[in-house]
Amino acid sequence: MLKHVAEGVLVHESAFIQSNSVVVQGRAGVLLIDPGITGDEMAALANDLRELGQTVVAGFSTHPDWDHVLWHANFGDAPRYGTARCAASIQDLLSHADWKDRVAEVLPPEFAEDIPMDLLGLITGLPAEAAQVPWDGPEVRIIEHQAHAPGHAALLIEERGVLVAGDMLSDILMPFLDLEAENPIEDYLVALRLFESVADDVDAVIPGHGSVGGAEQLRARIEQDRAYVGALRDGVVPDDPRVGPSAPLDWLPAVHEWQLQRLAQKGRNETPE
């Protein structure tokens, strides 16, 4: 189940939108980033780690979307981290008595019955000034920004030249903006500039969904995402195969149209009368 990406960095790809769970080997065990998606997949991942003689010593969720805050009992009770904003967002959801019903409304129906929610979202927010994931392994730098979701964080494993991008820099999904944010376009462009600033140190990029890419693909994906966000900003048709007639997922063009409509509505609402 595990694919080798770099020294001590492995990836498991889910059947759900090519979701990537990332394993980083440390001195006493592994850091598990965005584990998921189904119960069977997570149990198999835990078994693979056990066969490798590895225990999970820490977890990290790149952002508060349901498919990035899952967990399985077979991973054990290691501390699970996220940024302070990420943790606050998911804790707000969990504070509602009907939170399971709310999550169930957005689960993919073909996977819903096999997605365990009992341990969903039980993460600890790191201090706002935290620059690294606290664990006994290679330094994992936290690159926090506000694109896509509150407190979204990419992780740079500097010793291994690997950027774990969360729900960004995908080859199959165009940028999904946080349309509840005050400035979703600028938030996204700022995040892309942050990725660009570390690109010289990256040999492999792992998106939350899609294929692992090399250094050249990282730069190409940054430019492609920048062009898409610019097209959204300018209200023009993007030259982007991810939302065109040959889109890798047939529902992506509809999401693109929805983003355009929401941004247009947001602009109208913000225009002074």
N, C-alpha and C positions, 0 to 999 in steps of 0.2 A: 504493500500500500504506500510505502514511503519512497519518495524520489529524492535523490541526492542533488542539492543545488550548489553547495559550496562546503568547504571543510566544516563539519559539525552543524550544518544547516540542512534540514530535510523538509519536504513538503508532502502533505496528503491532499489530493484533489477529490472533492465531493462530486456526486452526481448532480447536485443542486447548483446550477449555474456555475459550474467549475469553481466552486468555493475552495479556497486554499487555507488549510491549517498548517501552521509553521512550527517546526520543532528545532530548537537551538540547544545544542549539547553544552553543558557546563561541567564543572568539576564534580559536583555531587548528584547531578541529575539534569533534567531538561526544563527549559522555559517553553511553555506551550502557548502559542499566539493564535487567537481566534479559532478555538476548536469547534468542530461541528461536522456535519449538520444533523444527521439522523442518529438515533440511539445506537443502531447497529454499526454505523461507521465509527462513532466515537469508541464503542466497546472494542472494535477491531483495532483501532489506533492504539488504545491502551494496551491491548494484547501484543501488538507489534513492539511497543516500547518495552514491555516486560520481557519479551524474547531477546531484546537487545541489551537487557540488564539495566535499563534506564527507568528511573522514577521521575514523576513530575514534581519539581520543587517550586515552581512558580507559574502563574498564568498571566496573560495580558490580553485585554480586549481593546482593539484599536478605536472602537466607537460604540455607541449604545444601541445600534440596530439589533433586532432580535437574533439575527443569524451570526452575530459576533460576540454575544454574551452567553453562549450556551456552555454547558459543562456536563460531565458524566461522573457518576460515583466511582467508577473504576480508575479515574485519574487521581483519586485521593482528595485530601483536604488541604492541598497547598494554597498559599495566599494567591488571590487573583486580583490583578491591578488594572487600573485604567487612569486616565487623567481625572482631575477633580471635576471638571465639567461633564465628562463622560459619566462618571459615577453618579453625579447629581441628577443627570437626565434619566438614567435608568432607575434610580431610587425613587424619583418622582412617579414614574410609571408604577413601580411596585407598591407604592403607598396607597393605590386605589384597590378597593376590595375586589373589583372586577377585572384586575389586570390580565388574568389569563384569558378572559373573553376578548379583551382588546387585542392581545397578541394573536389569538386564534383567528381574528378577522383578517390578518395580513399573511398568515401562513400559506404556503403553496399547498393546494388541496391534495396533490399527489404525494406529498411528504408529511402532511400534518399529523397523521396518526403515529408517526415514528419520530417525532421531535419531542424529546423530554424537556419539560418546562420547570420541573421541581427545583433545579439549581440555577435557573436562568437569572442572570443579572446580579449575582451575589459577589460584586467586586468592590474593592477598596480604592477610593480615590487617592492618588498620590498628591503630595503638596504641590501647589501651583508652580513652585520654583524647581521642582524635580527635573533634572536633566537626563537622568538615566533610570532604567528599570533596576530596582534593588534585588539583586540575586547574585549567586556565586558562580559566575560564568563570564564569557566575553562581554565587554561593555556594550550595552544596547542603548543607544542615544534616542531620546524621545523628541520627535519633531512635531510639536503640537500646532494645530491651526484650526480654523473654523469652517473649512470647506466640507461639504457633504453632510456633516452632522456636528452637533455640539461637542467640543472637546476631542475632535478627531485627531488621532496621532499616527504618524508614520514612525517606523522604528528603523534606525540605521545601525546595523551590526558592523561596526567600522573595521574590526579585525578580519572580518570575512568578506567585506565588500558587498554586503547584501542590504538592499532597501526593502523593507516590508511596508507596502504602501496602503494597507487598508483598502477601502472602497474607492481607490483612485488608480490611475495609470493602467487601466485595463485595455486589453486588445479586443474585447468583445462587448464591453459596455461603455457608452459615452458618459461624460460627467453627469452625475445626478447631483443637482445643487440642493443646498439646504434652503428651501424657499420660505421658511419661517424666519430666517435671519434678516437683519436690517439691510445688509449689502451682500447678497449671495454671489453676485458676479465678481465683485472685488475680492471677497473672501476666497473664491476659487483661484483667481489669478495670483493672489498673494501666496497661496499654497504651492502653486506651480513654480513660482519664483524660488520658494524654499527648496523644492526638489532640485531645481536647476543649480542651486548654490552648492549642493553636495554631489552632483552628478559625476564629477571627476573622481570621486572616491567609491563609486558603485560599479561593480562588475555584473550584478544580477539584481533585477527588480521582481518582487513577488506581489502581484495585485491581489486584492481580496477575492476577485473573480476573474478567471481567465488564465492565460499562459504566462509562465515565467519568461522574462525577457533578459537579454544581455545589455551591455552598456550602450550600444548603439540604439537598441530598441527603447531604452529608457528615454533618451533624448528625443527620439521620434514620437514617443507617446506624449511627452510633455508638449511638444509642438502641436500634435494633433488635438490634444485636449484644449490647449490655448486657442486654437482656431475655432473649435466648437463653441467654447464659452464666448469668444468674440462674436460669433455668428448669432448666438442667443442675445447678446447685448445689442447688436445692431439690427436684430429682427430680419436677418437674411437667411436664405436656405444654406445650411452647412454642406460643404463638400466632404462628407464623412460616411464611409460605407457602413458604419455601425447603426445608422438611422435611415439608410437608403433602402431601395427595393431588395437588396441582397443582405439586409441586416441579419446577423447571426441568430437573433431571437426575434420572432415575429411580432412581439409586443413592444419592442423598442421604439418604432416610429410613433406609436401612440403616446409613449412616455415623453418623447421629444415634443410632440404637439402640446401635451399637457404642461410641460415646463414653459413653453412659449406663452401659452395662455395665462399661466400664473404670473409670469414676469410682466406681461402686459397689464394685467389687472393690478399688480403691485405698483407699477409705474403710474397708473391712473389714480390709485388711492393716495399716492405720495405727491401728486401734482397739486400745488396750492390753488384754491379757487379765487 
